[in-house]
Amino acid sequence: MRRGYRFARSSCASLLAAATLALSAGPALAASDVVIGQVVPLTGVIAGTGDEYSSGAAAYFATVNAKGGIYGRKIRVVQKDDAYKPEATVAHTKEILEKDNPVALFGYVGTANILALNKNNILSDNKIALLAPYTGAEDLRTPVNPYLFHLRASYTDETAKMVEHLHTLGLRKFAVFYQNDGFGKSGLAGAEAALTKLNLKAVATGNYDRTKPEDIETAAAGIMAGNPDAVIMVAVNKASSALIKKLRESGNRARLFSISVVNFKELLKNTGEDLARGVGIAQVMPFPYNMSSPVPVVREFHAAMKQHAPTKTISYASMEGFIAAKVLVEAVKRARADPSREKVLAQLADMRNFDTGGFKVNFGDGNRVGSRFVEVTVIGTGGRLLR
């Protein structure tokens, strides 16, 4: 394997992430490197998401580097593990900006984590773009932050799609289960807005602490007391799995629908096929599980993963990381031979209808939400994800 994607490592978590990707560290910072910064959870409650997202991005960057890089300059990602802790996100980002001088940041995970960056004016003070944060929170989209470029649809878009879909099936009594932070509350607000448009209100809500994702007993009791027909879940894998088990083992047969941040394979592993069957999941990226997909970027993704990250997981998160890396590389290319923060920021801001290969991204005219694509999937018989 040609090892073209080079990490700068400064923590054990980063060492582990780079080693499992089978990618070399390379020499110390070379003058020709295009440096990208990423702070991502590689440990903690959503470590799997961080690892998968990073592996998809790594596969694309490795593909580019194997072909000579961008105008002869290799991409070097400086990656640090924040364990999903906002204070660590801020500290690690400051360190990367001070020591490594990246031209852009990308692929951060978590609403509270990005909100912490904004609270500390990290992006604006350093005049640097952050592309493709793994969050759909409206708080990060309105008002528009000119330095923050969203690749995925919002939680409002997702919950609207779920409520609309379930409403067409004749369901009218909705409950919402959510993480008690900016992430979960954004999804709750989106679900409530979608229900209001249909002249409905949630019959029950329940939440959990982001640091205790398996402590859902109180939330589950409140939701079951409302006797809903459907439950919208705005939660991470562990919390969603715990709620599914609790409701199903209690005999509750409400339709369960989750936003896109969960991984259906994790739900299957945590709950078993019988309990997970029928759970719906909104998706904001192209379906990644068909290597013969009619969508060109999906076929490109499979080829890159096979060559550069063969032991890593094919998932929506790795698909998203791959597309994010492709968009970022395009912006750096458009910045020409001497990319800078200012130039990359300008190229992202002017990116109109960029076709990654069947998935279009549009940031032009002051827009910072590159896609509003949402589709519905369901866990079916045999643990297969169906569209």
N, C-alpha and C positions, 0 to 999 in steps of 0.2 A: 504494500500500500504506500502510495506517495503521501507524505505527511506535511500538508501545506498550511494548516491552520495552527497558529502559534499563540499560546496563552502566556500572559505574564502572571505568575502565581505568587501570592504573598500570604496565603493561609492554607491550613491543612485541607479545608473544604475545596478550595480552588485546585490544590494538587490532586485531590481525589477525582474531581470532576474532569480535569484534563487527562488524567491517567485512564479513566474509564472510557474516554472518547478515543483513546489510542492516538493522541496527537502530541507532537513534540513541543518542548518549550522553546527550542531554538536559542540563538545567542541573545545577549542583552539587546536593548532597543537599537535597531538599525536605523540609519538615517532615512532609508527608503520606506520604512513601515508606515502604513496608514493605521493609526491607533484608534480603536473603538472601545468605549467603556461599557461594562455591563455589571450591575449588581443584581443578584438573583438568588432565590432560596434554593440552596443545594442540600440543606439540612432543615429540620423542622417539619411542621405539619403539612406543608405542600412541597416538600423536596422533590417528589416525583414530577410535578408540573415544571419546576425549574430545570430539572435535569433534561426532561424531554424537549422543552422549548430550546434549551441551549444546544442539544444534540442536532436538532433540525437546522439551526443557524450555522452550527459548526460544519455540517455537511456542505452547505452552500458556500461558505467562505473557503473551505478546503478545495472545492471544485474551482473556484476563481483563482486561488493561489497556485493550484496545480497547472493552470494555463498561463501563469506568468504574472498574476495579480492585476492591478489596475494601473495601466501605463507603466508597467514594470515594478510597481510598488506592492509589496505583500501586505495583506490585512493582518493585523495583530490585535486580538481582543484581550483587554485587561479585565479579568473577571473576578469578582469577589462574592462571597456568600454572606447574605444578610439574615439567613434563617427566618425570613418573613417578619423581621423586627424593624419597624420604621426608624428607630434611632440608629440601628446599624446601617440601614440604607443611606441615611444622611452622612454618617461618618465615613463610610467606604467611598461614597461618591466624592466627597471633599478630597479624600486622599488620592483618588484616581485623577481628579482634575488638577491637583497640585503637583503630583509626581510624574504623571504620564502624558499630560496634554493631549487628550483625545480630540478628534474632530467632531465626534458625535457620541451620544449615548443611545443604547437601545435595549429592548427586551427586559425591562424591569417588571416585577410581579407584585401586585397588591395595591388596592385602593389607598389604604392608610399609608402605605410606603410612599406613593407618589404625592399624596397630600402633604406628607412631611417634607418632601423636597420643595413643594410650592410654598409652604409656610416659612421655610428658611431661604426662599428666593434663590435657590441653587441654580436653576436654569437661567433665570433672567440676569442674575449677577455675573454669570459666566458666559452669557450669550451663546448657549449651546443647545442644540436640538436633542430631544429625547423622542425616539421613534418607537412605536409599537409597544406601549406598556400593556401588560396583560391585565386589563381591567376595562369594564364598560361603564364605570360610574359617571353619572351626569355631573356630579360636582367637579369633575376634572375636565368637562367639556363646555360647561356654561358657568361663568363667562369664558370666552375663548382665551386659552393661553397660547400665544404665538410660538412658543418654543416646544409645545407638546403635540406630537403628531400621532393620532390614533389610527390603527390599522383595522380594528375590529368594530363591529356594530356595538351600540350601547346596550346596557341592561334594560333600558326603557324599550329599545327596539325588540330585544329578546322576549321580555315579559309580555309585550303587546302581541307578539306572534303566538306565544303560548296561550294566552287568554283567548285570543281570537280563534285559535284552533280548537280549544276545548269547548268554547261557546258554540261552535258549529256542530259539535257532537251532542249538544243539548244540555250541557252542564251549566249550572247556575250558582251553586254554592261553593265559593272559593275560599281557601285558607292560604296563608303565606308563612313560610318558615324561612328565617333569615339570620345571618350572622350579625351580631350587635355591634356594628361599626359602619364606617362610611360605605364599604362595599355592600353589606347587607341592606342597609337603609336605602341606598340608591335603588336596589332591586325592588324593595318593598314599595317605594314611591312609584316606580314604574308600573308595578302590578296594580296598585291602587288607581293610578291614572287610567290604565287600560280598562279596569272594571267600571270606573266612573263613566267612561264613554258609552258603556253598555247599560248604564243606570243600575249598576250593581255595587255592593260593598262586600269586603271580606267578612266572612262569618267568624273568622278567628285568625289570630296571628301568634307566632311563637318564635323566640329567638334564643341564641346561645352565645357564650363568650368565645371570642376568636382564639383565646389561649387554651380553651377546654372544649374542643370540637365534638367530643363524644359524650358530653354532659348535656343531654337533650331531654331528660325526663320531664321537666316542668313544661318545656315547650310542647312536647308530644301530648301531654295531658290536656293542655289548653286547646290544641288543635283538634283532638278527638272529641272534646266537649262541644265543639262547634258543629260536629257531624257534617263535614264538607263532602262535596262530590269530587273535588279536585284540590290538590295542594301544590302550590308553586314553591319550589325550593331555591333559595338564593344562598347557597352554602357550599363549603368545600367538601372534598370526598368523604372524609371521616364523619363529618356531621350528617351529610346526606345519607350515608350508609347506615348510621345509627338510627336515624329517623325511619328509614325504610324498614329496617328490622323491627323496630318498636311497633310501628303501625300495623305491619303485616302479621306479626306474631300476636297482636292484640285483636286480630280479626277485622281490622279496618280495611275496606276495599276501595278507598278513594283513589282516583287517578293521580299519579305522582309525576310531576314534571320539573326538571331542573334546568337552570341556565347552563351556559356552555363551559363554565370553569371546571366542571367535574369530568372525570375520565370514566367511561362506562366499564372499562376493564377493572378499574379499582372498585367500582360498585359491585361488580360480579364477584370479585375476590373477597370482598368484605361481607357480602350478604348471602352469596350463593345464587345460583341461576334461578331457582324457583321464586325467590323473593324479589329479585331484580327484574324478572320478566314483566314487560308492559310499562316499565318506567320510561318516560319520554325525556329527551334532552334536546334543547335548542343548540344549534351549531352556527358558528359565524365564519367558518373556513370551508373550503372544498372538502368533500368526503375523501379521506386519505387512504382508505383500506383496499382500494382497487388499483393494482399496479398496471392494469390495462385501461385505466380510466380514460374517458374521452376528453378529460381536462388536461391540457399539456403540462401544466405546472405540477400536477400530481404525478405524472409519469417521470418528469424530471426529478422530482423529490425522491421517488423510489430508487432511481438510478444513483443519485448522489448518496443516499443513505446506505445502499448496498456497498458502494465503493469506500466511503469514508467513515461510516458509523454502523457497521454491519451488526454489532451486538446491541444497538440501541433500539428503543421502542418506536414503532410506527404508531402515531397517534395524532389527534387534532392539535395538540400542543406542539409536537415536533413539526407538523405541517405549518403551523403559524410561525414558528421560529424560522423555518426555511423561507417563507414568503417575506417575512420581515427583513431577513438578511438580503434577499434579492432586491427589495425596494431601497435599502440603504446603499447597497453597492451601486445601484443605478444613480442615486443622488451623488455619490462620490465620483462616479464616472463623468457625470455632467459638470462637476466642479473642475474638470480637466486635470492637468498633470500636477498641479500644486494645490490640493484641497485644503481648506481651512474651515474652522467652525462657521465663519460668516458665509462662505461659499456653499457649504453643505446645507446650512439652514436655508439659504436662498433657493437652492435647487429643490429641496423638499417642498418649500412653500409654493413653488411654481409648477409642481408636478401635477399634470392634468391627464386623467384617464390613462395612466400607465398600465398596460396589460402585462401582468406577470406570467400570463399563459392560461387564460380562461378566468382569471380573477383580477378585476380592474381596481385600481387605486387612484383616487382623485383628491388632491389637496389644493387645487387652484382657487384663486379669488378669495383668499382669506379663510377658506374651509380647512379645518383640522381633523375632520373625521373622514378617513379615506374610503371606508366601505360601510354600507348598512345592510349587507347581505346576512340573512337569517334563514335557516331551514330547520325543519323538525325531523328528529330521528327517534326511534323507539328500540329498546332492547327486546329482541324476539326470542323465539325458540332456539335452543342450542347456544345461547349466549351471543348470538349475532346481532350486530347493530343494523337496523333496517331504516331505509329512507322512505 
